[in-house]
Amino acid sequence: MTVKTIYIARHGYRSNWLPQGPYPPPPTGVDSDVPLAEHGLTQAKELGHYILSLNNQPELLFSSPFYRCIQTSEAIAALLELPIYLDTGIGEWYKPDRAIIPVPASYEVLSQLFPTKISDDWSSTILPSDKGETEEDIFNRCKTFWPKFIDTLEDSFPNIETIILVTHAATKIALGLSLLKKSSARDAIDSEGTLIRSGSCSLDKYELLETEYSKDDDSTFVLPFEKRTWKITMNGNTEYLTKGEEMNWNFQSSFEAGSDADIRARMMAAAEKGEAPDASINNSHKAETETVYVSVDIPSKNYRNTHTIDRAATLQYSGLEENSPLFKIGDKIYEGQWKKLVGTELAFPNAAKVMNKKVSLEHTIPKPLDLINQDNQTSNNASIDNPEEPTSVNSIATEKDKNDVHPEKIYKITDRIILSEVKPM
């Protein structure tokens, strides 16, 4: 027999997408292998019940070996009474310039975290590069994955016609477009420019065209995978989710799907529109603040001239507690990197001329920076109202300092943020 129906689902809502911590550490010990939030677990159950209601239910379930995908698969597998087969070929996409390329935990580790849930009766089809992948790489990985995967599956399970894969946003898109014989991960699925949607716990469905498999009495005939033609009959379905579509992503984004940078960019974009990017990322209450002083280095293509921030420019930031915070200066977006400051740089808060640009905190994490003067010709000191203290910044002005009667109180800056412009993809 031939596989005729393929469902592809994205995992549920991740814990690191929540507006506030505490954020649980990766249960596997693997960098960025975060678990689902409670909301994501609820989504997974809703997805499972929806699949259970279908007439054409999956007979086999394959999952990416990352924790969030197995959690999503677990809810589906429990309702359908199926084992979970792991395959690294449908694992997460990580860019080559990422500091750490996560490698999923071993079967031994995962089987202890999900006892009796995971089957060892399957070998991964493809092992993604541990050096990261470009867009072309992830598309080619999925393009190579399909014939190998289907051939092995039909040899091992000859009576199976319907399967489901639980994976990640980028991989879900690349799998679908390669199955449809498109040429890149950015292609539309029709002449109207429709893209594959990939909200959390969304579901796609692909069906083999009837004319492409044998209707003859010879049941031993199997059409080679390369000659099969598929059509998408369900695109990013989320009708079964209580809150509908959340965290949709596509390759037109400049950031990895669901990464901290992706979340901060969504928040920054929402701040400009005065709305929350998703219902679950709405942080409507005002956090306590404290003042810190850091040096911000702005990239310049002309090293002969001083590059400073125009006082009329709106300057916003997000994620100072992260290793790579985001900044928006005017209409340009920058990614920052924390570094220790070499030399001496001082902040004189009482002597500074401050210009405040107020931004409502009702639906936004990003906040403006108060610009202050400094003697350094290559960087700007920034006074930041920050809801969470960056661990690397140790020059803090407390509320007591603000009321201090000494006008000459100064602060030695020990940390800097080096900005690099984020280019649109």
C-alpha positions in Angstrom: 0.0 0.0 0.0 1.0 3.7 -0.4 1.0 6.6 2.0 -1.9 8.8 0.8 -2.4 11.3 3.6 0.2 13.3 5.6 -0.7 15.6 8.4 2.1 18.0 9.6 1.6 19.9 12.9 3.7 22.5 14.7 4.4 22.1 18.4 2.4 24.1 21.1 3.1 27.4 22.8 6.6 27.5 24.3 7.3 28.5 27.9 9.9 31.1 26.8 7.2 33.0 24.8 5.4 34.0 28.0 5.7 37.7 28.9 7.0 36.9 32.4 9.0 34.3 34.1 10.1 32.3 35.9 11.1 30.3 32.9 11.8 26.6 33.5 15.2 25.3 32.4 15.4 22.8 29.5 14.4 19.4 31.1 16.9 17.7 28.7 19.8 20.0 29.6 20.1 20.9 25.9 20.4 24.6 25.1 17.1 26.2 24.0 15.2 22.8 24.4 12.5 24.5 26.3 9.2 22.9 27.5 5.7 24.0 26.6 3.9 26.5 28.6 0.7 25.4 30.3 -1.1 27.2 27.5 0.9 25.0 25.0 -0.1 21.8 26.8 -3.7 22.9 26.5 -3.2 23.6 22.8 -1.7 20.1 22.3 -4.8 18.5 24.0 -7.1 20.5 21.8 -5.1 19.5 18.7 -5.3 15.8 19.8 -9.1 15.9 20.3 -9.5 17.5 16.9 -7.5 14.8 15.2 -9.5 12.2 17.1 -12.7 13.7 15.6 -11.5 13.2 12.1 -12.6 10.3 9.9 -9.2 9.8 8.5 -7.0 9.5 11.6 -3.2 9.1 11.6 -2.0 5.5 12.0 1.6 6.5 12.8 3.0 9.5 14.6 6.5 10.9 14.1 8.0 13.7 16.1 11.0 15.9 16.2 13.2 14.8 19.1 13.1 18.3 20.8 11.2 18.3 24.1 8.4 20.7 23.0 7.5 18.5 20.0 7.4 15.3 22.1 5.2 17.0 24.6 2.8 18.0 21.8 3.0 14.5 20.4 2.3 12.9 23.8 -1.1 14.5 23.9 -2.0 13.2 20.4 -0.5 9.8 21.0 -2.5 9.3 24.2 -5.8 9.9 22.5 -5.0 7.9 19.4 -3.2 5.2 21.4 -0.1 5.4 19.3 3.7 5.2 20.1 5.9 8.2 19.2 8.6 7.6 16.7 11.5 10.2 16.7 13.2 11.4 13.6 15.9 14.1 13.6 15.1 14.7 10.0 12.1 16.8 11.1 14.1 18.6 13.8 14.4 22.3 14.4 16.1 24.8 12.0 19.0 26.8 13.4 21.0 29.4 11.5 24.8 29.0 11.0 25.5 32.2 12.8 23.9 31.0 16.0 26.3 30.9 19.0 25.2 27.4 20.0 23.6 24.9 17.6 21.4 22.7 19.9 21.6 18.9 19.3 18.6 17.0 20.7 18.9 14.7 23.6 19.6 11.0 23.1 16.8 8.3 23.0 18.1 7.1 26.4 17.5 10.5 28.0 14.2 11.1 26.3 12.8 7.7 27.1 13.4 8.4 30.8 11.6 11.7 30.5 8.7 10.1 28.5 8.6 6.5 29.8 6.6 4.0 27.7 5.7 6.8 25.2 8.6 6.7 22.8 9.4 3.7 20.5 12.9 2.7 19.6 11.7 0.9 16.5 12.8 3.7 14.1 16.1 5.1 13.0 16.3 8.8 12.0 16.2 9.5 8.3 18.6 12.4 8.2 20.9 14.1 10.7 20.9 17.9 10.3 24.2 19.7 10.3 25.6 20.6 13.8 27.0 23.8 12.2 23.6 25.2 11.5 21.6 25.6 8.2 20.8 28.3 5.7 17.3 28.6 4.3 18.5 26.6 1.3 19.9 24.0 3.6 16.7 23.4 5.5 14.7 23.3 2.3 17.2 20.8 0.8 17.2 18.8 4.0 13.4 18.3 3.8 13.5 17.7 0.0 16.0 14.9 0.7 14.1 13.7 3.7 10.8 12.8 1.9 11.8 10.0 -0.5 14.1 8.3 2.1 11.5 8.6 4.8 8.5 7.4 2.7 10.5 4.5 1.2 11.6 3.3 4.7 8.1 3.8 6.1 6.3 1.8 3.4 8.8 -1.0 3.6 8.5 -1.2 7.4 4.8 -0.5 7.7 3.3 -1.7 4.4 -0.4 -1.3 5.5 -0.2 2.3 6.6 -1.9 5.1 4.5 -2.1 8.0 6.9 0.6 9.6 9.1 1.2 12.7 11.2 4.5 14.6 11.7 5.0 16.9 14.7 7.7 19.5 14.1 8.7 23.1 14.1 7.5 26.2 12.2 10.4 26.4 9.7 10.6 22.7 9.2 6.8 22.4 8.8 7.0 25.0 6.0 10.0 23.4 4.3 8.5 20.0 4.5 5.2 21.2 2.9 6.8 23.2 0.1 9.2 20.4 -0.8 6.3 18.0 -0.8 4.5 20.3 -3.2 7.6 20.4 -5.4 8.2 24.1 -4.9 11.7 25.5 -5.4 12.4 27.4 -2.1 11.2 27.8 1.5 9.7 31.2 0.6 7.4 30.1 -2.2 3.7 30.6 -2.1 1.4 27.6 -2.5 -0.8 29.2 -5.2 -1.0 32.0 -7.7 -2.5 34.3 -5.2 0.6 34.4 -3.0 -0.8 32.3 -0.2 1.9 31.2 2.3 1.9 28.1 4.5 0.7 29.3 8.0 2.5 27.9 11.0 0.9 29.1 14.2 1.5 27.1 17.4 -0.3 23.8 17.2 -1.5 24.5 13.7 -2.2 21.6 11.4 -1.6 21.1 7.6 -2.9 18.2 5.5 -1.5 16.9 2.3 -3.3 14.3 0.1 -1.9 12.2 -2.8 -3.8 12.9 -6.0 -5.9 9.8 -6.9 -4.6 9.7 -10.4 -1.1 9.2 -9.1 -1.4 5.9 -7.4 -2.4 2.6 -9.0 -6.1 1.6 -9.1 -5.2 -1.7 -10.8 -5.8 -5.1 -9.2 -2.0 -5.4 -8.9 -1.7 -4.4 -5.2 2.0 -4.9 -5.3 2.6 -1.9 -7.6 4.0 1.1 -5.7 4.5 4.4 -7.6 8.0 5.8 -6.9 7.8 8.7 -4.5 9.4 11.1 -7.0 6.5 10.6 -9.4 3.8 11.2 -6.8 1.9 14.5 -6.8 0.4 16.0 -3.6 -2.1 18.8 -2.9 -2.5 20.8 0.3 -6.1 20.5 1.6 -5.6 22.1 5.0 -3.2 25.1 5.6 -2.3 26.1 9.2 -5.7 25.1 10.6 -6.3 26.3 14.2 -10.1 26.3 14.3 -10.0 23.8 17.2 -7.8 26.1 19.4 -9.7 28.2 22.0 -7.5 31.3 21.3 -7.2 30.6 17.6 -4.0 31.2 15.7 -1.0 32.4 17.7 2.7 33.0 16.9 2.4 32.5 13.2 5.8 32.6 11.5 7.3 32.3 8.0 10.7 32.6 6.3 10.0 36.3 5.5 10.9 36.9 9.2 14.5 37.9 10.0 14.6 35.7 13.1 14.5 32.0 13.9 10.9 31.0 14.7 10.1 31.4 18.4 13.6 32.5 19.4 14.0 35.2 22.0 14.9 37.7 19.2 11.7 36.7 17.4 9.6 37.4 20.5 11.2 40.7 21.1 10.7 41.8 17.5 7.0 40.9 17.8 6.7 42.9 20.9 8.5 45.9 19.3 6.2 45.7 16.3 3.2 45.5 18.5 4.3 48.5 20.5 4.4 50.6 17.3 0.8 49.6 16.6 -0.3 50.0 20.2 -1.4 46.4 20.4 -0.3 43.1 21.7 1.2 40.6 19.2 -0.7 37.7 20.6 -3.2 37.4 23.4 -0.7 35.3 25.4 2.0 37.9 25.1 -0.1 40.8 26.6 1.7 42.1 29.7 -0.7 44.9 30.7 0.6 45.7 34.2 3.4 48.1 34.8 6.6 46.5 36.2 8.8 48.1 38.9 11.8 49.9 37.4 15.3 50.9 38.3 17.9 53.0 36.6 21.1 51.6 35.1 23.8 53.2 33.0 25.6 51.4 30.1 27.5 52.4 27.1 25.8 51.9 23.7 28.1 51.6 20.6 26.4 52.4 17.3 27.9 51.0 14.1 29.3 53.5 11.6 30.4 53.0 8.0 32.5 56.2 8.3 35.2 55.8 11.0 36.4 59.4 10.5 33.2 60.9 11.8 31.5 60.5 15.2 28.3 58.5 15.0 25.8 59.7 17.5 22.1 59.3 18.1 20.0 62.1 16.7 18.1 63.7 19.7 15.0 63.8 17.6 15.1 60.0 17.0 12.9 57.6 18.9 15.0 55.0 20.6 13.5 51.8 22.0 14.9 48.6 23.4 13.8 45.1 24.4 15.3 42.2 26.2 18.2 43.8 28.2 18.2 40.7 30.4 19.1 38.6 27.4 22.5 38.1 25.7 21.4 39.8 22.5 18.9 42.7 23.2 17.1 44.4 20.4 17.2 48.2 19.8 15.3 50.4 17.4 16.7 53.8 16.6 14.6 55.7 14.2 13.6 53.3 11.5 16.5 50.9 11.9 16.6 47.8 14.1 19.9 46.6 15.8 20.9 43.5 17.7 23.2 44.1 20.6 25.9 42.1 22.3 27.0 42.7 25.9 30.7 43.4 26.3 32.9 44.6 29.2 34.0 48.2 28.7 37.8 48.7 28.3 39.0 52.0 29.8 37.0 54.5 31.8 33.7 56.0 31.0 31.6 58.0 33.5 27.9 59.0 33.7 26.9 62.3 35.2 23.1 62.0 35.7 22.7 65.3 37.5 24.3 67.2 34.7 22.7 65.4 31.8 20.2 67.0 29.5 17.5 64.4 29.2 14.9 64.1 26.5 12.1 61.6 27.3 9.9 60.1 24.7 7.0 58.4 26.5 5.6 55.1 25.3 2.6 53.5 26.8 3.4 50.4 28.9 -0.1 49.0 28.5 0.7 46.5 25.8 4.5 46.7 25.4 7.7 45.4 26.9 10.0 47.7 24.8 10.6 51.1 26.4 12.4 54.2 25.3 15.9 55.1 26.5 16.7 58.5 28.1 19.8 59.9 26.3 22.5 61.5 28.3 25.7 63.2 27.4 29.2 61.6 27.6 32.8 62.5 26.7 33.4 59.3 24.7 33.4 60.2 21.0 32.4 56.7 19.7 29.5 55.8 21.9 26.5 57.1 23.8 25.6 56.6 27.5 22.0 55.5 28.0 19.9 55.9 31.1 17.5 52.9 30.9 14.2 52.3 32.7 14.6 48.5 32.9 12.1 46.1 34.4 14.8 43.5 35.0 18.4 44.1 35.9 20.9 42.8 33.4 23.4 40.6 35.2 26.3 42.2 33.5 25.4 45.8 34.5 26.5 46.7 38.0 26.3 50.5 38.0 22.8 51.1 39.4 21.2 54.3 40.6 18.6 53.4 43.2 15.6 55.6 44.3 17.8 56.7 47.2 20.4 58.0 44.7 17.8 60.2 43.0 17.1 62.0 46.2 20.7 62.3 47.2 21.7 65.9 48.0 25.2 65.5 46.5 25.2 67.1 43.0 28.5 65.5 42.0 27.5 61.9 42.3 28.8 60.0 39.3 28.8 56.4 38.1 31.6 54.5 36.5 30.2 52.5 33.5 31.6 48.9 33.4 29.6 47.4 30.6 28.7 48.2 27.0 26.3 47.1 24.3 27.7 46.8 20.8 25.0 47.2 18.2 24.9 45.6 14.7 22.2 46.5 12.2 19.7 43.8 11.4 19.2 43.6 7.7 15.8 42.5 6.3 15.8 39.1 4.6 
